[in-house]
Amino acid sequence: MAVLKVIEVLSSSETSWEDATQKAVAQAAKSLKHIRSVYVQEQSAQVKDGKVTEYRVNLKLTFEIE
C-alpha cells in the first residue's frame, strides 16, 4: 500500500499557464521523489496596459511518501 501526500504549489510564467505548470513540476521534482500527478486548481493572469504580462497557476502535487 502506498501513502500519498498532497501539497499546494504556486508558479508563474511570462509565456503560458502550461509553462507555469511545467516550471512548478520541474522545480518540485528537484526535492520531491515519486510525483504522481498534478491538479491545476486555479489559473489567473496579471494584466498591464491591456496585455497579459504573467500567467499564474495554483496547483496541487501528489507524491508518494517512502
PyMOL Python script that loads the backbone (N, CA, C, O; Angstrom):
from pymol import cmd

cmd.read_pdbstr("""\
ATOM      1  N   MET A   1       0.834  -1.173   0.000  1.00  0.00           N
ATOM      2  CA  MET A   1       0.000   0.000   0.000  1.00  0.00           C
ATOM      3  C   MET A   1       0.884   1.244   0.000  1.00  0.00           C
ATOM      4  O   MET A   1       1.835   1.331   0.778  1.00  0.00           O
ATOM      5  N   ALA A   2       0.583   2.182  -0.848  1.00  0.00           N
ATOM      6  CA  ALA A   2       1.341   3.423  -0.929  1.00  0.00           C
ATOM      7  C   ALA A   2       0.661   4.507  -0.099  1.00  0.00           C
ATOM      8  O   ALA A   2      -0.564   4.562   0.003  1.00  0.00           O
ATOM      9  N   VAL A   3       1.486   5.363   0.488  1.00  0.00           N
ATOM     10  CA  VAL A   3       0.987   6.533   1.200  1.00  0.00           C
ATOM     11  C   VAL A   3       1.325   7.748   0.350  1.00  0.00           C
ATOM     12  O   VAL A   3       2.477   7.946  -0.036  1.00  0.00           O
ATOM     13  N   LEU A   4       0.316   8.556   0.063  1.00  0.00           N
ATOM     14  CA  LEU A   4       0.497   9.716  -0.797  1.00  0.00           C
ATOM     15  C   LEU A   4       0.299  10.992   0.007  1.00  0.00           C
ATOM     16  O   LEU A   4      -0.452  11.022   0.982  1.00  0.00           O
ATOM     17  N   LYS A   5       0.983  12.039  -0.419  1.00  0.00           N
ATOM     18  CA  LYS A   5       0.841  13.345   0.208  1.00  0.00           C
ATOM     19  C   LYS A   5       0.524  14.358  -0.888  1.00  0.00           C
ATOM     20  O   LYS A   5       0.995  14.236  -2.018  1.00  0.00           O
ATOM     21  N   VAL A   6      -0.274  15.350  -0.538  1.00  0.00           N
ATOM     22  CA  VAL A   6      -0.644  16.406  -1.481  1.00  0.00           C
ATOM     23  C   VAL A   6      -0.152  17.734  -0.912  1.00  0.00           C
ATOM     24  O   VAL A   6      -0.389  18.055   0.252  1.00  0.00           O
ATOM     25  N   ILE A   7       0.538  18.499  -1.760  1.00  0.00           N
ATOM     26  CA  ILE A   7       0.987  19.837  -1.366  1.00  0.00           C
ATOM     27  C   ILE A   7       0.484  20.853  -2.381  1.00  0.00           C
ATOM     28  O   ILE A   7       0.209  20.513  -3.532  1.00  0.00           O
ATOM     29  N   GLU A   8       0.369  22.074  -1.952  1.00  0.00           N
ATOM     30  CA  GLU A   8      -0.072  23.147  -2.834  1.00  0.00           C
ATOM     31  C   GLU A   8       1.144  23.945  -3.281  1.00  0.00           C
ATOM     32  O   GLU A   8       2.016  24.266  -2.473  1.00  0.00           O
ATOM     33  N   VAL A   9       1.199  24.265  -4.572  1.00  0.00           N
ATOM     34  CA  VAL A   9       2.338  24.964  -5.154  1.00  0.00           C
ATOM     35  C   VAL A   9       1.823  26.105  -6.024  1.00  0.00           C
ATOM     36  O   VAL A   9       0.825  25.952  -6.729  1.00  0.00           O
ATOM     37  N   LEU A  10       2.495  27.233  -5.976  1.00  0.00           N
ATOM     38  CA  LEU A  10       2.178  28.374  -6.824  1.00  0.00           C
ATOM     39  C   LEU A  10       3.332  28.589  -7.796  1.00  0.00           C
ATOM     40  O   LEU A  10       4.497  28.426  -7.433  1.00  0.00           O
ATOM     41  N   SER A  11       3.004  28.952  -9.024  1.00  0.00           N
ATOM     42  CA  SER A  11       4.038  29.170 -10.037  1.00  0.00           C
ATOM     43  C   SER A  11       3.552  30.221 -11.029  1.00  0.00           C
ATOM     44  O   SER A  11       2.355  30.484 -11.144  1.00  0.00           O
ATOM     45  N   SER A  12       4.502  30.814 -11.740  1.00  0.00           N
ATOM     46  CA  SER A  12       4.133  31.811 -12.750  1.00  0.00           C
ATOM     47  C   SER A  12       5.051  31.705 -13.957  1.00  0.00           C
ATOM     48  O   SER A  12       6.137  31.130 -13.895  1.00  0.00           O
ATOM     49  N   SER A  13       4.579  32.278 -15.057  1.00  0.00           N
ATOM     50  CA  SER A  13       5.344  32.271 -16.301  1.00  0.00           C
ATOM     51  C   SER A  13       4.928  33.476 -17.137  1.00  0.00           C
ATOM     52  O   SER A  13       3.785  33.929 -17.062  1.00  0.00           O
ATOM     53  N   GLU A  14       5.837  33.977 -17.912  1.00  0.00           N
ATOM     54  CA  GLU A  14       5.512  35.057 -18.842  1.00  0.00           C
ATOM     55  C   GLU A  14       4.965  34.507 -20.154  1.00  0.00           C
ATOM     56  O   GLU A  14       4.519  35.273 -21.009  1.00  0.00           O
ATOM     57  N   THR A  15       4.994  33.174 -20.321  1.00  0.00           N
ATOM     58  CA  THR A  15       4.615  32.541 -21.578  1.00  0.00           C
ATOM     59  C   THR A  15       3.193  31.989 -21.584  1.00  0.00           C
ATOM     60  O   THR A  15       2.392  32.343 -22.449  1.00  0.00           O
ATOM     61  N   SER A  16       2.874  31.103 -20.600  1.00  0.00           N
ATOM     62  CA  SER A  16       1.563  30.447 -20.615  1.00  0.00           C
ATOM     63  C   SER A  16       1.294  29.753 -19.282  1.00  0.00           C
ATOM     64  O   SER A  16       2.191  29.599 -18.453  1.00  0.00           O
ATOM     65  N   TRP A  17       0.037  29.338 -19.093  1.00  0.00           N
ATOM     66  CA  TRP A  17      -0.307  28.563 -17.912  1.00  0.00           C
ATOM     67  C   TRP A  17       0.376  27.199 -17.956  1.00  0.00           C
ATOM     68  O   TRP A  17       0.797  26.676 -16.924  1.00  0.00           O
ATOM     69  N   GLU A  18       0.484  26.625 -19.151  1.00  0.00           N
ATOM     70  CA  GLU A  18       1.152  25.332 -19.293  1.00  0.00           C
ATOM     71  C   GLU A  18       2.617  25.428 -18.887  1.00  0.00           C
ATOM     72  O   GLU A  18       3.145  24.535 -18.224  1.00  0.00           O
ATOM     73  N   ASP A  19       3.266  26.509 -19.285  1.00  0.00           N
ATOM     74  CA  ASP A  19       4.670  26.701 -18.922  1.00  0.00           C
ATOM     75  C   ASP A  19       4.811  26.890 -17.412  1.00  0.00           C
ATOM     76  O   ASP A  19       5.751  26.371 -16.810  1.00  0.00           O
ATOM     77  N   ALA A  20       3.900  27.618 -16.805  1.00  0.00           N
ATOM     78  CA  ALA A  20       3.929  27.792 -15.348  1.00  0.00           C
ATOM     79  C   ALA A  20       3.782  26.449 -14.646  1.00  0.00           C
ATOM     80  O   ALA A  20       4.446  26.195 -13.641  1.00  0.00           O
ATOM     81  N   THR A  21       2.911  25.586 -15.172  1.00  0.00           N
ATOM     82  CA  THR A  21       2.721  24.253 -14.600  1.00  0.00           C
ATOM     83  C   THR A  21       3.990  23.419 -14.749  1.00  0.00           C
ATOM     84  O   THR A  21       4.423  22.769 -13.798  1.00  0.00           O
ATOM     85  N   GLN A  22       4.581  23.437 -15.930  1.00  0.00           N
ATOM     86  CA  GLN A  22       5.828  22.693 -16.164  1.00  0.00           C
ATOM     87  C   GLN A  22       6.934  23.156 -15.225  1.00  0.00           C
ATOM     88  O   GLN A  22       7.681  22.337 -14.691  1.00  0.00           O
ATOM     89  N   LYS A  23       7.039  24.462 -15.024  1.00  0.00           N
ATOM     90  CA  LYS A  23       8.060  25.004 -14.128  1.00  0.00           C
ATOM     91  C   LYS A  23       7.842  24.540 -12.698  1.00  0.00           C
ATOM     92  O   LYS A  23       8.795  24.196 -12.000  1.00  0.00           O
ATOM     93  N   ALA A  24       6.591  24.531 -12.263  1.00  0.00           N
ATOM     94  CA  ALA A  24       6.281  24.097 -10.902  1.00  0.00           C
ATOM     95  C   ALA A  24       6.661  22.640 -10.693  1.00  0.00           C
ATOM     96  O   ALA A  24       7.264  22.293  -9.677  1.00  0.00           O
ATOM     97  N   VAL A  25       6.312  21.790 -11.645  1.00  0.00           N
ATOM     98  CA  VAL A  25       6.621  20.362 -11.525  1.00  0.00           C
ATOM     99  C   VAL A  25       8.132  20.142 -11.565  1.00  0.00           C
ATOM    100  O   VAL A  25       8.669  19.367 -10.774  1.00  0.00           O
ATOM    101  N   ALA A  26       8.811  20.815 -12.474  1.00  0.00           N
ATOM    102  CA  ALA A  26      10.270  20.658 -12.598  1.00  0.00           C
ATOM    103  C   ALA A  26      10.979  21.095 -11.317  1.00  0.00           C
ATOM    104  O   ALA A  26      11.907  20.426 -10.862  1.00  0.00           O
ATOM    105  N   GLN A  27      10.552  22.195 -10.744  1.00  0.00           N
ATOM    106  CA  GLN A  27      11.179  22.683  -9.516  1.00  0.00           C
ATOM    107  C   GLN A  27      10.885  21.748  -8.345  1.00  0.00           C
ATOM    108  O   GLN A  27      11.776  21.437  -7.554  1.00  0.00           O
ATOM    109  N   ALA A  28       9.635  21.301  -8.236  1.00  0.00           N
ATOM    110  CA  ALA A  28       9.261  20.393  -7.148  1.00  0.00           C
ATOM    111  C   ALA A  28      10.014  19.069  -7.260  1.00  0.00           C
ATOM    112  O   ALA A  28      10.384  18.475  -6.247  1.00  0.00           O
ATOM    113  N   ALA A  29      10.239  18.610  -8.485  1.00  0.00           N
ATOM    114  CA  ALA A  29      10.923  17.328  -8.702  1.00  0.00           C
ATOM    115  C   ALA A  29      12.375  17.360  -8.231  1.00  0.00           C
ATOM    116  O   ALA A  29      12.987  16.308  -8.052  1.00  0.00           O
ATOM    117  N   LYS A  30      12.924  18.539  -8.031  1.00  0.00           N
ATOM    118  CA  LYS A  30      14.292  18.642  -7.525  1.00  0.00           C
ATOM    119  C   LYS A  30      14.388  18.186  -6.070  1.00  0.00           C
ATOM    120  O   LYS A  30      15.442  17.729  -5.629  1.00  0.00           O
ATOM    121  N   SER A  31      13.288  18.310  -5.328  1.00  0.00           N
ATOM    122  CA  SER A  31      13.335  17.916  -3.917  1.00  0.00           C
ATOM    123  C   SER A  31      12.313  16.842  -3.543  1.00  0.00           C
ATOM    124  O   SER A  31      12.384  16.291  -2.445  1.00  0.00           O
ATOM    125  N   LEU A  32      11.376  16.536  -4.421  1.00  0.00           N
ATOM    126  CA  LEU A  32      10.374  15.510  -4.154  1.00  0.00           C
ATOM    127  C   LEU A  32      10.567  14.335  -5.101  1.00  0.00           C
ATOM    128  O   LEU A  32      10.808  14.518  -6.294  1.00  0.00           O
ATOM    129  N   LYS A  33      10.459  13.135  -4.559  1.00  0.00           N
ATOM    130  CA  LYS A  33      10.532  11.939  -5.394  1.00  0.00           C
ATOM    131  C   LYS A  33       9.128  11.400  -5.617  1.00  0.00           C
ATOM    132  O   LYS A  33       8.221  11.667  -4.829  1.00  0.00           O
ATOM    133  N   HIS A  34       8.957  10.663  -6.663  1.00  0.00           N
ATOM    134  CA  HIS A  34       7.724   9.923  -6.934  1.00  0.00           C
ATOM    135  C   HIS A  34       6.489  10.809  -7.082  1.00  0.00           C
ATOM    136  O   HIS A  34       5.430  10.493  -6.540  1.00  0.00           O
ATOM    137  N   ILE A  35       6.621  11.922  -7.815  1.00  0.00           N
ATOM    138  CA  ILE A  35       5.448  12.756  -8.089  1.00  0.00           C
ATOM    139  C   ILE A  35       4.518  11.949  -8.983  1.00  0.00           C
ATOM    140  O   ILE A  35       4.927  11.440 -10.026  1.00  0.00           O
ATOM    141  N   ARG A  36       3.281  11.841  -8.568  1.00  0.00           N
ATOM    142  CA  ARG A  36       2.311  11.015  -9.293  1.00  0.00           C
ATOM    143  C   ARG A  36       1.386  11.820 -10.189  1.00  0.00           C
ATOM    144  O   ARG A  36       1.052  11.389 -11.293  1.00  0.00           O
ATOM    145  N   SER A  37       0.969  12.998  -9.713  1.00  0.00           N
ATOM    146  CA  SER A  37       0.015  13.773 -10.506  1.00  0.00           C
ATOM    147  C   SER A  37       0.052  15.233 -10.103  1.00  0.00           C
ATOM    148  O   SER A  37       0.588  15.610  -9.061  1.00  0.00           O
ATOM    149  N   VAL A  38      -0.537  16.037 -10.968  1.00  0.00           N
ATOM    150  CA  VAL A  38      -0.680  17.464 -10.693  1.00  0.00           C
ATOM    151  C   VAL A  38      -2.107  17.859 -11.058  1.00  0.00           C
ATOM    152  O   VAL A  38      -2.628  17.473 -12.104  1.00  0.00           O
ATOM    153  N   TYR A  39      -2.719  18.626 -10.186  1.00  0.00           N
ATOM    154  CA  TYR A  39      -4.078  19.107 -10.405  1.00  0.00           C
ATOM    155  C   TYR A  39      -4.027  20.622 -10.397  1.00  0.00           C
ATOM    156  O   TYR A  39      -3.704  21.229  -9.377  1.00  0.00           O
ATOM    157  N   VAL A  40      -4.346  21.239 -11.531  1.00  0.00           N
ATOM    158  CA  VAL A  40      -4.357  22.694 -11.613  1.00  0.00           C
ATOM    159  C   VAL A  40      -5.660  23.168 -10.988  1.00  0.00           C
ATOM    160  O   VAL A  40      -6.745  22.979 -11.537  1.00  0.00           O
ATOM    161  N   GLN A  41      -5.520  23.782  -9.837  1.00  0.00           N
ATOM    162  CA  GLN A  41      -6.671  24.196  -9.064  1.00  0.00           C
ATOM    163  C   GLN A  41      -7.207  25.547  -9.539  1.00  0.00           C
ATOM    164  O   GLN A  41      -8.418  25.765  -9.570  1.00  0.00           O
ATOM    165  N   GLU A  42      -6.305  26.444  -9.904  1.00  0.00           N
ATOM    166  CA  GLU A  42      -6.716  27.794 -10.267  1.00  0.00           C
ATOM    167  C   GLU A  42      -5.726  28.390 -11.256  1.00  0.00           C
ATOM    168  O   GLU A  42      -4.520  28.158 -11.165  1.00  0.00           O
ATOM    169  N   GLN A  43      -6.246  29.156 -12.197  1.00  0.00           N
ATOM    170  CA  GLN A  43      -5.415  29.885 -13.143  1.00  0.00           C
ATOM    171  C   GLN A  43      -5.779  31.365 -13.044  1.00  0.00           C
ATOM    172  O   GLN A  43      -6.949  31.718 -12.895  1.00  0.00           O
ATOM    173  N   SER A  44      -4.777  32.215 -13.127  1.00  0.00           N
ATOM    174  CA  SER A  44      -5.023  33.651 -13.141  1.00  0.00           C
ATOM    175  C   SER A  44      -3.927  34.302 -13.975  1.00  0.00           C
ATOM    176  O   SER A  44      -2.940  33.666 -14.344  1.00  0.00           O
ATOM    177  N   ALA A  45      -4.124  35.575 -14.259  1.00  0.00           N
ATOM    178  CA  ALA A  45      -3.138  36.290 -15.065  1.00  0.00           C
ATOM    179  C   ALA A  45      -3.048  37.725 -14.590  1.00  0.00           C
ATOM    180  O   ALA A  45      -4.020  38.309 -14.110  1.00  0.00           O
ATOM    181  N   GLN A  46      -1.860  38.274 -14.737  1.00  0.00           N
ATOM    182  CA  GLN A  46      -1.655  39.679 -14.421  1.00  0.00           C
ATOM    183  C   GLN A  46      -1.712  40.449 -15.738  1.00  0.00           C
ATOM    184  O   GLN A  46      -1.140  40.018 -16.739  1.00  0.00           O
ATOM    185  N   VAL A  47      -2.393  41.573 -15.735  1.00  0.00           N
ATOM    186  CA  VAL A  47      -2.571  42.364 -16.954  1.00  0.00           C
ATOM    187  C   VAL A  47      -1.991  43.751 -16.739  1.00  0.00           C
ATOM    188  O   VAL A  47      -2.186  44.371 -15.693  1.00  0.00           O
ATOM    189  N   LYS A  48      -1.274  44.226 -17.750  1.00  0.00           N
ATOM    190  CA  LYS A  48      -0.723  45.578 -17.709  1.00  0.00           C
ATOM    191  C   LYS A  48      -0.904  46.205 -19.084  1.00  0.00           C
ATOM    192  O   LYS A  48      -0.529  45.612 -20.095  1.00  0.00           O
ATOM    193  N   ASP A  49      -1.467  47.383 -19.122  1.00  0.00           N
ATOM    194  CA  ASP A  49      -1.711  48.116 -20.374  1.00  0.00           C
ATOM    195  C   ASP A  49      -2.495  47.286 -21.375  1.00  0.00           C
ATOM    196  O   ASP A  49      -2.214  47.324 -22.573  1.00  0.00           O
ATOM    197  N   GLY A  50      -3.477  46.536 -20.888  1.00  0.00           N
ATOM    198  CA  GLY A  50      -4.340  45.762 -21.766  1.00  0.00           C
ATOM    199  C   GLY A  50      -3.733  44.474 -22.299  1.00  0.00           C
ATOM    200  O   GLY A  50      -4.308  43.845 -23.187  1.00  0.00           O
ATOM    201  N   LYS A  51      -2.580  44.071 -21.773  1.00  0.00           N
ATOM    202  CA  LYS A  51      -1.931  42.838 -22.229  1.00  0.00           C
ATOM    203  C   LYS A  51      -1.589  41.956 -21.042  1.00  0.00           C
ATOM    204  O   LYS A  51      -1.249  42.449 -19.966  1.00  0.00           O
ATOM    205  N   VAL A  52      -1.681  40.645 -21.245  1.00  0.00           N
ATOM    206  CA  VAL A  52      -1.299  39.698 -20.203  1.00  0.00           C
ATOM    207  C   VAL A  52       0.219  39.708 -20.075  1.00  0.00           C
ATOM    208  O   VAL A  52       0.937  39.498 -21.052  1.00  0.00           O
ATOM    209  N   THR A  53       0.692  39.954 -18.866  1.00  0.00           N
ATOM    210  CA  THR A  53       2.139  40.018 -18.637  1.00  0.00           C
ATOM    211  C   THR A  53       2.659  38.821 -17.843  1.00  0.00           C
ATOM    212  O   THR A  53       3.854  38.528 -17.866  1.00  0.00           O
ATOM    213  N   GLU A  54       1.760  38.133 -17.141  1.00  0.00           N
ATOM    214  CA  GLU A  54       2.194  36.989 -16.346  1.00  0.00           C
ATOM    215  C   GLU A  54       1.025  36.021 -16.158  1.00  0.00           C
ATOM    216  O   GLU A  54      -0.087  36.426 -15.822  1.00  0.00           O
ATOM    217  N   TYR A  55       1.299  34.738 -16.381  1.00  0.00           N
ATOM    218  CA  TYR A  55       0.320  33.670 -16.173  1.00  0.00           C
ATOM    219  C   TYR A  55       0.652  32.995 -14.849  1.00  0.00           C
ATOM    220  O   TYR A  55       1.811  32.684 -14.575  1.00  0.00           O
ATOM    221  N   ARG A  56      -0.376  32.768 -14.027  1.00  0.00           N
ATOM    222  CA  ARG A  56      -0.149  32.174 -12.716  1.00  0.00           C
ATOM    223  C   ARG A  56      -1.017  30.935 -12.534  1.00  0.00           C
ATOM    224  O   ARG A  56      -2.160  30.891 -12.989  1.00  0.00           O
ATOM    225  N   VAL A  57      -0.462  29.935 -11.868  1.00  0.00           N
ATOM    226  CA  VAL A  57      -1.222  28.724 -11.549  1.00  0.00           C
ATOM    227  C   VAL A  57      -1.073  28.411 -10.071  1.00  0.00           C
ATOM    228  O   VAL A  57      -0.019  28.618  -9.469  1.00  0.00           O
ATOM    229  N   ASN A  58      -2.133  27.917  -9.521  1.00  0.00           N
ATOM    230  CA  ASN A  58      -2.160  27.380  -8.169  1.00  0.00           C
ATOM    231  C   ASN A  58      -2.493  25.912  -8.373  1.00  0.00           C
ATOM    232  O   ASN A  58      -3.574  25.583  -8.861  1.00  0.00           O
ATOM    233  N   LEU A  59      -1.574  25.025  -8.005  1.00  0.00           N
ATOM    234  CA  LEU A  59      -1.799  23.616  -8.286  1.00  0.00           C
ATOM    235  C   LEU A  59      -1.487  22.745  -7.085  1.00  0.00           C
ATOM    236  O   LEU A  59      -0.805  23.159  -6.147  1.00  0.00           O
ATOM    237  N   LYS A  60      -2.003  21.529  -7.140  1.00  0.00           N
ATOM    238  CA  LYS A  60      -1.740  20.540  -6.104  1.00  0.00           C
ATOM    239  C   LYS A  60      -0.931  19.412  -6.698  1.00  0.00           C
ATOM    240  O   LYS A  60      -1.292  18.848  -7.731  1.00  0.00           O
ATOM    241  N   LEU A  61       0.169  19.084  -6.038  1.00  0.00           N
ATOM    242  CA  LEU A  61       1.036  17.978  -6.458  1.00  0.00           C
ATOM    243  C   LEU A  61       0.816  16.799  -5.519  1.00  0.00           C
ATOM    244  O   LEU A  61       0.783  16.957  -4.298  1.00  0.00           O
ATOM    245  N   THR A  62       0.667  15.630  -6.102  1.00  0.00           N
ATOM    246  CA  THR A  62       0.527  14.408  -5.321  1.00  0.00           C
ATOM    247  C   THR A  62       1.788  13.582  -5.512  1.00  0.00           C
ATOM    248  O   THR A  62       2.219  13.344  -6.640  1.00  0.00           O
ATOM    249  N   PHE A  63       2.382  13.144  -4.396  1.00  0.00           N
ATOM    250  CA  PHE A  63       3.585  12.327  -4.486  1.00  0.00           C
ATOM    251  C   PHE A  63       3.542  11.234  -3.430  1.00  0.00           C
ATOM    252  O   PHE A  63       2.852  11.340  -2.416  1.00  0.00           O
ATOM    253  N   GLU A  64       4.295  10.192  -3.700  1.00  0.00           N
ATOM    254  CA  GLU A  64       4.345   9.043  -2.800  1.00  0.00           C
ATOM    255  C   GLU A  64       5.401   9.256  -1.723  1.00  0.00           C
ATOM    256  O   GLU A  64       6.517   9.694  -2.006  1.00  0.00           O
ATOM    257  N   ILE A  65       5.037   8.944  -0.502  1.00  0.00           N
ATOM    258  CA  ILE A  65       5.971   9.033   0.617  1.00  0.00           C
ATOM    259  C   ILE A  65       6.649   7.673   0.768  1.00  0.00           C
ATOM    260  O   ILE A  65       5.979   6.641   0.786  1.00  0.00           O
ATOM    261  N   GLU A  66       7.958   7.673   0.873  1.00  0.00           N
ATOM    262  CA  GLU A  66       8.716   6.421   1.011  1.00  0.00           C
ATOM    263  C   GLU A  66       8.652   5.902   2.422  1.00  0.00           C
ATOM    264  O   GLU A  66       9.232   4.858   2.723  1.00  0.00           O
TER     265      GLU A  66
END
""", "prot")
cmd.dss("prot")
cmd.show_as("cartoon", "prot")
cmd.util.cbc("prot")
cmd.orient("prot")
